[in-house]
Amino acid sequence: MNLDEVGQRMAALLAPVEVTTSVSGGQAHARATVDVPSASWPDALRAARDDSDLACDYFDWLSAVDEVEAGFDVVVHLWSTAHRHGLLLRTRVPRTAPRVASVVTVYPGAAWHERETHEMFGIDFVDHAGLKPLLLPPEFEGHPLRKDFVLASRVAKPWPGAKEPGESRAGGGRRPIRPPGVPAPGEWGAVPTPAGAAGVGEGPRGGTPARPNRDRSGGRGSGVTGQPSEGGGTV
């Protein structure tokens, strides 16, 4: 079966449920893609597994995509070891109280993937018996793969990549530039940091940690440790 035929066969198995078929990008790695209503999610995976023409007996992976206001797309990739074709199935859940039925009873290998997706995106997989933390500590707050989650580590420590324009190779000389939309340290978390408590305040609840002043004059008597004195020592 070619990619179009795989998608059409999936649509025929789910009729009269309305689905949308397409072909993903990727050229040689393209896959037949079928979007199904969330209410038909377990039925779609079961049909793909049990139909002799599709015979998608191998569960590859399950994850999600944050589509912001549109909600979340839950995506699963299946593979047929007999026919050597793949199938992408997708369903969309709302951003408010996102939930969809678990498919662990159809593919037991989905248990780990549903736990990770629940942890990283906050999607509830109904009837999954063990949606407990998998990769993050139990006290971690939030869902890191949501697009509205602030990656605090980007500004909490120096970026290891190239220097910003105006910074010397030796370091310093310019305050790191935060990416657009990323708040200053102290702007996230459950307990706000008072202005000035963690450095130079840039907002009502904290700011960028202060850097020590450096005298770049190079003259004698500057009081900067490491500057040579007339006698050849340091002061």
Stockholm file with secondary structure:
# STOCKHOLM 1.0

chainA/1-235         MNLDEVGQRMAALLAPVEVTTSVSGGQAHARATVDVPSASWPDALRAARDDSDLACDYFDWLSAVDEVEAGFDVVVHLWSTAHRHGLLLRTRVPRTAPRVASVVTVYPGAAWHERETHEMFGIDFVDHAGLKPLLLPPEFEGHPLRKDFVLASRVAKPWPGAKEPGESRAGGGRRPIRPPGVPAPGEWGAVPTPAGAAGVGEGPRGGTPARPNRDRSGGRGSGVTGQPSEGGGTV
#=GR chainA/1-235 SS CCHHHHHHHHHHHHTTSCCEEEECSCGGGCCEEEECCGGGHHHHHHHHHHCTTTCCCEEEEEEEEECGGGCEEEEEEEECTTTCCEEEEEEEECSSSCEEECCTTTCTTHHHHHHHHHHHHCCEEETCTTCCCSSSCTTCCSCTTSTTCCCTHHHHSCCSSSCCTTCCTTSCSSCCCCCTTCCCTTSSSSSCCCTTSSSEEEETTEEECCCCCCCCSCCTTCCCTTCBCTTSSBC
#=GC SS_cons         CCHHHHHHHHHHHHTTSCCEEEECSCGGGCCEEEECCGGGHHHHHHHHHHCTTTCCCEEEEEEEEECGGGCEEEEEEEECTTTCCEEEEEEEECSSSCEEECCTTTCTTHHHHHHHHHHHHCCEEETCTTCCCSSSCTTCCSCTTSTTCCCTHHHHSCCSSSCCTTCCTTSCSSCCCCCTTCCCTTSSSSSCCCTTSSSEEEETTEEECCCCCCCCSCCTTCCCTTCBCTTSSBC
//
